[in-house]
Amino acid sequence: MISKHAGNFMVQLVKDVIAAELREEMIVIPPEYPKELDQKAGIFVTLYKKMGSYRNLNGCIGLPYPDKPLIDGCVQAALSALRDDRFSSLTLADLEKLEVEISVLSLPERIIVKKPEEYLNKVTIGRDGLIIKKGIMSGLFLPQVPVEQSWNTLQYLENLCEKAGLNKTTWKDPAAELYKFLTQTFT
């Protein structure tokens, strides 16, 4: 578990990294940061532009596995989310409308089933993030995505497959691997 203090530090760091990048300034990690951010964990940065009472997704990229210390993963994910080519580019003028969400991921664990239909009972909407892998293809959804989209478990699995560039029923394929993870989220 990451403390609220460290979570708030990461949110501010992401904002500072994005501002520095947009201003074409050097990105500097403050030397005094919560040392718990030296631990390795998966991390995703989601960017929203606030428009009145609404917020529009404007980037979401991260590192699903604990390959880097959180402090470094935070910077890398922030820069990747800023450059997420699925969305319009952010400008300096957008900084005041920017909302940052950071998801720290638990280690993904493979979901073991005897029959694919069992997946429907092994995934909890709003709690479980999912990863699907088949061959070189893979896709990931954070646990908040099916909630925001009002998906049931079947829709969650089908949309995950399509995000990975697979047929929507690939989750039933014995060659497909499904993993779930939990997140701790800071905004």
N, C-alpha and C positions, 0 to 999 in steps of 0.2 A: 504494500500500500504506500502510496505517495501522500505526503502531508499536504494539507490545504496551502500552506506557505509555499512549498515547492511547486505545487500546481499553479498558484498565482504567479510565481516567478516565471514559469514556462510561458504562460499566456503573455506576460509583459515582454519576455524575450522574443517571442514570435512577432509581436507588434514592432519591436525595435529592429529586428532583422529585416522585416518587410519595409519599414520606413527607410532604413539605411540602403537597402537594395534599390528602392525606387528613387532615392536621392543620389544614387551611384557613389555612396560612401562606403568605407571599409566596415565590414561586419566584425564586431568585437564582442566576444563572450566576456561578461564581467568576471574578474578573477574571484570575486566573492559571490559564490552561488551555493545553494543548498547542496551539501555533499551527497545527499541521497540521489541526486541526479547523475552521480557517477555509476549507478547500477545500470546494467543492460536490460532493456525492455523494448518491445515493439511500441511504436508511437505513430499516431496519425494527427495531422493538422487539417482542420476544416475551416475554410474562410467563408464568411457571409457578408454581403453588403446589406445594411439596414436601409429599408425604404419605408419610412413612416413606421407603422406597427408591424410590417412584414420584414422578412429577411430572405434574401435570395442567395442560394448556394453559389459560390464563386471560386471554388477550388477545394479539393480533398485528396491528399496524397500522403503516404507515409511508409513506414517500414514495419511489416507485420511480425518480424522475428527479432529476438533480442541480440542483434549483431553489434550494436553500438551502445555506448553510454547514453542515457537519456539526454544529457546536455548537448551532445553532438547530434543525436537523432532529431532533436527539436529544431536545430538550425537547418539541417538537411531537409526535413519535412516541410518547414516553413518556406524555404526557397522553392521546393518542388511544387507545393500548393500554389504559390504565387505564379508559377509558370504553367499551371494546369491548362493545357491547350483546349480543354473541353469548354472553357469559359472565357468571357471577355477579359482582357488585361486590366489589372488594377492600375490606377494612377495616383499621384500624390493627393489629388482632390478626394479620392475615395477613402483615405486613411481615417477621416473623422466618422465615416459610416461603417468602418470595418468592425466586424465581430469575429473573434477567434474562439475556436473550440479545439481543445486538445484531448485526445483519447490515448491513454496509456493502456497497452494490451497485456493481458496475461499470456502465458505461453500457450499457443494453440495446441489442442489435444485432439487426436483423431477420434472420430465417432465410429464405434464398432457396432455393426448390425449383422444379423443373419439374413434378413430380407430388407430391401430398400425401403419398403413401406414403414419400417420401424423408425426411420429418420423423422417422420412426422411427429412421433411422440418423444423424441430425444432432443428437440430444439424448442427453446422457450423464447417467444417473441418478446423483444425489449430487454432481454438479458444476454442472449447469446449472439455474438458476432460469428460469421461463418466464412470459411474459405473452402473452395472446391478446387481440386486439381485433377487433371486428366492429361497424361502425356506432358507436353510443354505448356498447355493452357492452364490458366488459373484465374480465379476471381475472388474478391473479398467484399463483404459488406459489414460495416460497423453495426452494432445492435440497434442503434436508433433508426436506421434506414427503414426497416419494415414497419416500424411504428409511425414514422413520418408519412409513409406511403399507404398506410392502412392495409398492409398485406396480411394474409393468413400464412400459415407455415408452408403450405403447398406453393403459394405465390412467391414466397421468400426463396424457396429452393429453385423454382423455375427462373426467377429473375437473376439469381446468383449464377446459374448456368449460362444464361444469355449474356451477362456481363463478362463472363470468362470467354465469350466467343464460341460457346458450345450450344448444342441443341437443348431446349428447355427441359427435356426429360433425361438428360445425361446423369442427373443425380441418382437415377435408378440403375445405371451401368455399373456392374461389379468392378470395372477397371477405374472408376472414379473414386477419389478419396475426399471425404468431407471432414473438416476440422472445425471445432468451435473454440471460442475464447470469450473472456469477459473484458470489460473496459472500466477504467476509472476516468471520468470526464471532468474537465475544467473549462470554464468559459470566463 
